[in-house]
């Protein structure tokens, strides 16, 4: 029998508001929140909606919570944390770990004198001395003797980059997975969907797939709770069938009877299908056929006005109005605490080394910022305009000398590449170390073929 998870449904169109004690009216934010499975929570934890990451666990003050799941292990030790064993401490790491081959361990890190401790970047989510376990939440001992909340055994942290409720800037990645190193991941409740389905985060939003990772589609020619996909149509698309005992109506989910005893799933009254013979998980191939669409539980915020999507080798990329490809920069340093180094509030030497051999002028020429003119405004938390110092690469007040207004994604600047000449050029893609995933640049693919990073469900809460 199909197991449709028994839990109270939260309507996908519902709106969640911050209700934390002491939060000002100005700090309250509204974000749509998709249906999730309710579970017991400590009184100091709440669930908030986000613009593109689905529902997340947050502190009473609205700060998103993260874990640091173990990725793998080599001779130098474990990347990430094991259950019940937090390793992010107040001690400043001063040497490399040797994770990033072919570089050896025990090299002196850059700017050791000003390097922050792990807990300055990832403040632990401390628990009171008398805190008790609740559901999947437990209380563990830190190396300094203090108590810390853990989710499914992994120590929970906030990010110093998240300043408002609903922000998930601690995760600067374009996709939910696919890059190197043990990255911190936001945690949240499981999506409340039938057991045949999953929800994954992609650049266009929260996309619905089968539990095996293949995209599901709807057809414009269908009616509400009515399938018009006949035998000819079914040569290309297969109805997603439901067990006869599945409930007929449940939140956004339902079933229709295609023929006596044969039932098909619907989402928001639209019958669901898969593309026959589709090999790539989390793909958009079905939507290349006129009238067929991928299904999203929540769409990502619109790209800034004037941005375009261009066909490129291997998929589609985000570009400006002239078709010039836009890039993101990602960086994790080679230390035991694997600090992020892709944000203007942190050390810029990694970026300068990759984009210009430590030459600021060369760097600015090879990977210039995507600037915003005086009339443009921030469009969301994900897509915002910041003022950056072209001298230091750090954020400054508007109007500061030698500064520019730039577009940012997840609070990080976005860039162009000097060798791209025509729409669809992506010559800067994978520029940097380890194909750009450790320290480097990637084209902002809105649709990427031959990759599996859309399907990362290895972290807690199925991020």
GISUL-V620376 format. One record per residue. NEAR is the number of other ideal C-beta (glycine too) atoms within 10 Angstrom. Layout:
# GISUL-V620376
near:NEAR
near:NEAR
This chain:
# GISUL-V620376
near:7
near:15
near:10
near:18
near:11
near:7
near:14
near:10
near:15
near:20
near:12
near:19
near:12
near:12
near:11
near:19
near:13
near:21
near:12
near:18
near:6
near:7
near:16
near:7
near:5
near:7
near:14
near:14
near:20
near:12
near:19
near:19
near:24
near:22
near:23
near:24
near:16
near:13
near:14
near:10
near:15
near:21
near:8
near:18
near:20
near:20
near:17
near:26
near:25
near:26
near:21
near:21
near:25
near:28
near:27
near:27
near:27
near:28
near:20
near:16
near:15
near:22
near:24
near:26
near:24
near:29
near:25
near:25
near:22
near:15
near:15
near:11
near:12
near:12
near:8
near:15
near:12
near:15
near:21
near:19
near:22
near:15
near:14
near:12
near:16
near:24
near:17
near:25
near:16
near:12
near:14
near:16
near:20
near:13
near:14
near:19
near:22
near:19
near:25
near:20
near:10
near:5
near:13
near:11
near:17
near:10
near:13
near:9
near:17
near:14
near:10
near:11
near:6
near:8
near:17
near:16
near:15
near:23
near:18
near:13
near:20
near:25
near:15
near:21
near:23
near:15
near:22
near:11
near:8
near:7
near:17
near:10
near:14
near:16
near:12
near:16
near:21
near:21
near:18
near:18
near:12
near:19
near:12
near:12
near:6
near:12
near:16
near:20
near:25
near:24
near:22
near:16
near:16
near:25
near:25
near:26
near:27
near:19
near:22
near:18
near:21
near:23
near:12
near:14
near:28
near:21
near:24
near:28
near:19
near:25
near:23
near:23
near:20
near:22
near:20
near:26
near:19
near:16
near:19
near:19
near:20
near:18
near:23
near:23
near:25
near:26
near:25
near:27
near:21
near:18
near:22
near:24
near:24
near:20
near:10
near:19
near:19
near:21
near:23
near:25
near:26
near:25
near:21
near:16
near:19
near:24
near:23
near:22
near:23
near:15
near:12
near:10
near:16
near:20
near:25
near:23
near:25
near:23
near:19
near:10
near:12
near:20
near:10
near:10
near:15
near:12
near:21
near:11
near:18
near:8
near:6
near:7
near:17
near:13
near:9
near:14
near:22
near:17
near:19
near:22
near:16
near:25
near:13
near:12
near:10
near:19
near:13
near:13
near:10
near:14
near:16
near:19
near:23
near:21
near:24
near:19
near:13
near:15
near:7
near:5
near:7
near:12
near:21
near:21
near:23
near:24
near:22
near:14
near:15
near:22
near:26
near:27
near:26
near:18
near:22
near:11
near:8
near:15
near:9
near:17
near:16
near:23
near:23
near:22
near:17
near:22
near:17
near:10
near:13
near:6
near:12
near:19
near:15
near:21
near:20
near:16
near:21
near:22
near:13
near:20
near:13
near:11
near:22
near:22
near:10
near:12
near:18
near:16
near:18
near:20
near:12
near:23
near:11
near:15
near:18
near:20
near:29
near:24
near:27
near:19
near:9
near:9
near:16
near:19
near:25
near:23
near:25
near:23
near:24
near:23
near:26
near:25
near:24
near:26
near:21
near:21
near:21
near:23
near:22
near:22
near:21
near:21
near:24
near:19
near:13
near:21
near:19
near:19
near:13
near:22
near:25
near:17
near:16
near:22
near:28
near:16
near:10
near:11
near:13
near:15
near:8
near:14
near:20
near:18
near:12
near:20
near:22
near:16
near:19
near:22
near:15
near:20
near:8
near:6
near:6
near:14
near:10
near:14
near:16
near:13
near:21
near:22
near:19
near:17
near:17
near:20
near:15
near:21
near:16
near:16
near:13
near:13
near:19
near:12
near:18
near:18
near:8
near:9
near:8
near:14
near:8
near:10
near:18
near:17
near:16
near:21
near:23
near:23
near:20
near:24
near:22
near:20
near:24
near:23
near:25
near:19
near:21
near:15
near:11
near:22
near:8
near:10
near:17
near:16
near:20
near:23
near:12
near:23
near:23
near:13
near:22
near:21
near:17
near:15
near:13
near:23
near:19
near:23
near:24
near:24
near:23
near:25
near:31
near:24
near:24
near:20
near:22
near:27
near:14
near:9
near:17
near:14
near:18
near:23
near:20
near:20
near:14
near:13
near:22
near:22
near:22
near:18
near:23
